[in-house]
């Protein structure tokens, strides 16, 4: 009798069969994101995308972005709920592309884990596929890597990259912004995917477990903190098409908060005072700040505080643009105006992440809860 076969890779902790099963479980969801431009199906060494559609552009510019979800995945792991993390990843990656006015074309993902649990990996990718479908992005490939000894058996991290296209003369950005333009705020769905190291620090310091009931939210703490990131790509592309001459710049409010991210898309020499009195930060921010004994203003460089995107539009069409976004289901309101006069005295955020942009500060006091 022949001796039983021995797989040294499996003995080292890598289960390739589990990886194959994960691919089978996710294939249907991934294929739903594929249009006729995607060639080759699922599982190839590289994703193929038919670029002949770009011939319709006079001067197509490709836009690309890459990002992850950060430590929000630790909460998903703690309560074993993985079906929304993929939506967060799409929000972090694809919604950065629309900032320049680009239409997303395709995305790839990367999942590193301590042990491949096929159902877990499939849930993550199904979330990514759902986000891609919502934003019109083809999920053309990805990779799942098993790293035993580096990551715990229940640990994983996710990242992704996407590519989009925009006509050269339709690129949004600081070059189009003018004094007198209005800054519109687009409401967030909650924390999105930023500032979770502070969130987890506060929750741990309060002795709260993620499975504990959170009376303020009508769910467990883990479920409340996993509220998926709102996806803005589709309504913003519609806005750009409807107001091609009036939508001047967009800012995705992620790491760094409201002021820093708006400053990145303003021209040097301009400034904006963002009026806190125009909105009330949602309960999740207030509850966490209270638990951490923090003033909301001290978290402004960490959390979005209820604003997921900012749009800079001409004053003449600001009301119409806000109405269009509100009709699309995104609460939108005016928070400021662009100025090019001498910078007032005060503590302004000037540019960010290597960009020599404009200056932004938050002024006034937030509305009381329930009054916006």
Order of alpha helices (4+ residues) and beta strands (2+ residues): alpha-alpha-beta-beta-beta-alpha-alpha-beta-alpha-beta-beta-beta-alpha-beta-beta-alpha-alpha-beta-alpha-beta-alpha-beta-alpha-beta-beta-beta
